[in-house]
């Protein structure tokens, strides 16, 4: 049981630390806005969906960490592509 709780704490801690970075917060907010548009949820702010995701991470423990790391990987890939595109557009 302690192993499961450790995974939950680690997942929410990583999520909170990454949300402090402005660009990751914007990435997650745009992702939440996209999900809200696809599912047609009315009157929901993207930050509410971000909070729901944090609860999901707590309940899924170690599996949630894997899901979160996939989000981080996608974010880093997008950051790299955006920087590469800016460099190509400047030349």
MIDOSE-1310 file (N, C-alpha, C; in nm, 2 decimals, decimal comma, always signed):
residues 91
xxxx	+0,08/-0,12/+0,00/+0,00/+0,00/+0,00/+0,09/+0,13/+0,00; +0,20/+0,12/+0,07/+0,29/+0,24/+0,08/+0,35/+0,27/-0,06; +0,37/+0,16/-0,14/+0,43/+0,17/-0,27/+0,33/+0,25/-0,36; +0,20/+0,22/-0,35/+0,10/+0,28/-0,43/+0,09/+0,43/-0,39
xxxx	+0,09/+0,46/-0,26/+0,08/+0,60/-0,21/+0,20/+0,68/-0,25; +0,32/+0,61/-0,25/+0,44/+0,68/-0,30/+0,42/+0,72/-0,44; +0,37/+0,63/-0,53/+0,35/+0,67/-0,67/+0,25/+0,78/-0,68; +0,15/+0,79/-0,60/+0,05/+0,90/-0,61/+0,11/+1,03/-0,57
xxxx	+0,19/+1,03/-0,46/+0,26/+1,15/-0,42/+0,36/+1,20/-0,53; +0,43/+1,10/-0,58/+0,53/+1,14/-0,68/+0,46/+1,19/-0,81; +0,35/+1,13/-0,85/+0,28/+1,18/-0,97/+0,23/+1,32/-0,95; +0,17/+1,35/-0,84/+0,11/+1,49/-0,82/+0,23/+1,59/-0,80
xxxx	+0,34/+1,55/-0,74/+0,45/+1,64/-0,72/+0,51/+1,67/-0,85; +0,53/+1,58/-0,94/+0,59/+1,60/-1,07/+0,50/+1,69/-1,15; +0,37/+1,67/-1,14/+0,27/+1,75/-1,21/+0,27/+1,89/-1,17; +0,28/+1,91/-1,04/+0,28/+2,05/-0,98/+0,41/+2,12/-1,02
xxxx	+0,52/+2,05/-1,02/+0,65/+2,12/-1,05/+0,65/+2,16/-1,20; +0,60/+2,07/-1,29/+0,60/+2,10/-1,43/+0,50/+2,21/-1,46; +0,39/+2,22/-1,39/+0,29/+2,33/-1,41/+0,34/+2,46/-1,38; +0,45/+2,47/-1,30/+0,51/+2,60/-1,26/+0,58/+2,66/-1,38
xxxx	+0,62/+2,58/-1,48/+0,68/+2,63/-1,60/+0,57/+2,68/-1,69; +0,58/+2,80/-1,73/+0,48/+2,87/-1,80/+0,44/+2,80/-1,94; +0,54/+2,76/-2,01/+0,52/+2,70/-2,14/+0,45/+2,57/-2,12; +0,48/+2,49/-2,02/+0,41/+2,36/-2,00/+0,26/+2,39/-1,95
xxxx	+0,24/+2,49/-1,87/+0,10/+2,53/-1,84/+0,02/+2,57/-1,96; +0,08/+2,64/-2,05/+0,01/+2,68/-2,17/-0,02/+2,56/-2,26; +0,08/+2,46/-2,26/+0,06/+2,34/-2,34/-0,06/+2,26/-2,28; -0,06/+2,24/-2,15/-0,17/+2,16/-2,09/-0,30/+2,24/-2,10
xxxx	-0,30/+2,37/-2,09/-0,42/+2,45/-2,11/-0,48/+2,43/-2,25; -0,39/+2,44/-2,35/-0,44/+2,42/-2,49/-0,49/+2,28/-2,51; -0,43/+2,18/-2,45/-0,47/+2,04/-2,46/-0,61/+2,03/-2,39; -0,63/+2,09/-2,27/-0,76/+2,09/-2,21/-0,87/+2,16/-2,29
xxxx	-0,83/+2,27/-2,35/-0,93/+2,34/-2,44/-0,97/+2,25/-2,56; -0,88/+2,18/-2,61/-0,91/+2,09/-2,72/-1,00/+1,98/-2,68; -0,97/+1,92/-2,56/-1,06/+1,81/-2,51/-1,20/+1,87/-2,48; -1,21/+1,99/-2,43/-1,34/+2,05/-2,40/-1,42/+2,07/-2,53
xxxx	-1,35/+2,11/-2,64/-1,42/+2,13/-2,77/-1,46/+2,00/-2,83; -1,37/+1,90/-2,82/-1,41/+1,77/-2,88/-1,52/+1,70/-2,81; -1,53/+1,70/-2,68/-1,63/+1,64/-2,60/-1,76/+1,73/-2,59; -1,74/+1,85/-2,63/-1,86/+1,95/-2,62/-1,90/+1,97/-2,48
xxxx	-1,81/+2,00/-2,39/-1,84/+2,03/-2,25/-1,87/+2,18/-2,24; -1,99/+2,21/-2,19/-2,02/+2,35/-2,19/-1,99/+2,41/-2,05; -1,95/+2,53/-2,04/-1,92/+2,60/-1,92/-1,82/+2,54/-1,83; -1,71/+2,49/-1,89/-1,60/+2,43/-1,81/-1,47/+2,51/-1,85
xxxx	-1,40/+2,56/-1,75/-1,28/+2,62/-1,77/-1,16/+2,52/-1,79; -1,07/+2,54/-1,87/-0,96/+2,45/-1,89/-0,88/+2,41/-1,76; -0,87/+2,51/-1,67/-0,81/+2,48/-1,54/-0,88/+2,38/-1,46; -1,01/+2,37/-1,47/-1,09/+2,27/-1,40/-1,05/+2,13/-1,45
xxxx	-1,03/+2,12/-1,58/-0,99/+1,99/-1,64/-0,85/+1,96/-1,60; -0,76/+2,06/-1,58/-0,63/+2,03/-1,53/-0,63/+1,98/-1,39; -0,72/+2,03/-1,31/-0,74/+1,98/-1,17/-0,79/+1,84/-1,17; -0,88/+1,81/-1,26/-0,94/+1,68/-1,27/-0,83/+1,58/-1,31
xxxx	-0,74/+1,62/-1,40/-0,63/+1,54/-1,44/-0,53/+1,51/-1,32; -0,52/+1,61/-1,23/-0,43/+1,59/-1,12/-0,49/+1,48/-1,02; -0,62/+1,48/-1,01/-0,69/+1,38/-0,92/-0,67/+1,25/-0,99; -0,68/+1,24/-1,12/-0,66/+1,12/-1,20/-0,52/+1,06/-1,17
xxxx	-0,42/+1,15/-1,17/-0,29/+1,11/-1,15/-0,27/+1,05/-1,01; -0,34/+1,11/-0,91/-0,33/+1,06/-0,78/-0,39/+0,92/-0,77; -0,50/+0,90/-0,83/-0,57/+0,77/-0,82/-0,50/+0,66/-0,90; -0,43/+0,70/-1,01/-0,37/+0,59/-1,09/-0,23/+0,56/-1,05
xxxx	-0,17/+0,64/-0,96/-0,04/+0,62/-0,90/+0,07/+0,60/-1,01; +0,13/+0,49/-1,01/+0,25/+0,47/-1,10/+0,21/+0,47/-1,25; +0,09/+0,42/-1,28/+0,04/+0,42/-1,42/+0,02/+0,57/-1,46; -0,02/+0,65/-1,36/-0,04/+0,80/-1,39/+0,09/+0,86/-1,42
xxxx	+0,20/+0,82/-1,35/+0,33/+0,88/-1,38/+0,37/+0,85/-1,52; +0,34/+0,73/-1,57/+0,38/+0,69/-1,71/+0,30/+0,78/-1,81; +0,17/+0,80/-1,78/+0,09/+0,88/-1,86/+0,14/+1,03/-1,86; +0,18/+1,07/-1,74/+0,23/+1,21/-1,73/+0,36/+1,22/-1,81
xxxx	+0,44/+1,12/-1,80/+0,57/+1,13/-1,87/+0,55/+1,13/-2,02; +0,45/+1,07/-2,07/+0,41/+1,08/-2,21/+0,37/+1,22/-2,25; +0,30/+1,28/-2,16/+0,26/+1,43/-2,19/+0,39/+1,51/-2,19; +0,48/+1,49/-2,10/+0,61/+1,56/-2,09/+0,69/+1,54/-2,22
xxxx	+0,69/+1,41/-2,26/+0,76/+1,38/-2,39/+0,70/+1,45/-2,51; +0,57/+1,45/-2,52/+0,50/+1,52/-2,63/+0,53/+1,67/-2,62; +0,53/+1,73/-2,50/+0,56/+1,87/-2,48/+0,70/+1,90/-2,53; +0,80/+1,82/-2,49/+0,94/+1,84/-2,53/+0,96/+1,83/-2,68
xxxx	+0,89/+1,73/-2,74/+0,90/+1,72/-2,88/+0,84/+1,84/-2,95; +0,73/+1,89/-2,90/+0,67/+2,01/-2,96/+0,76/+2,13/-2,94; +0,82/+2,15/-2,83/+0,91/+2,26/-2,80/+1,03/+2,25/-2,90; +1,08/+2,13/-2,92/+1,20/+2,11/-3,01/+1,16/+2,15/-3,16
xxxx	+1,04/+2,11/-3,20/+0,99/+2,14/-3,33/+0,97/+2,29/-3,35; +0,91/+2,35/-3,25/+0,89/+2,49/-3,26/+1,02/+2,57/-3,27; +1,12/+2,53/-3,19/+1,25/+2,60/-3,20/+1,31/+2,58/-3,33; +1,30/+2,46/-3,38/+1,36/+2,43/-3,51/+1,29/+2,50/-3,62
xxxx	+1,16/+2,52/-3,61/+1,08/+2,60/-3,71/+1,12/+2,74/-3,71; +1,14/+2,80/-3,59/+1,18/+2,94/-3,57/+1,31/+2,96/-3,64; +1,41/+2,87/-3,62/+1,54/+2,88/-3,67/+1,53/+2,88/-3,83; +1,45/+2,79/-3,88/+1,44/+2,78/-4,03/+1,37/+2,90/-4,08
xxx	+1,27/+2,96/-4,01/+1,21/+3,07/-4,07/+1,29/+3,20/-4,06; +1,39/+3,21/-3,97/+1,48/+3,32/-3,96/+1,58/+3,32/-4,07; +1,61/+3,20/-4,13/+1,72/+3,20/-4,23/+1,66/+3,19/-4,37
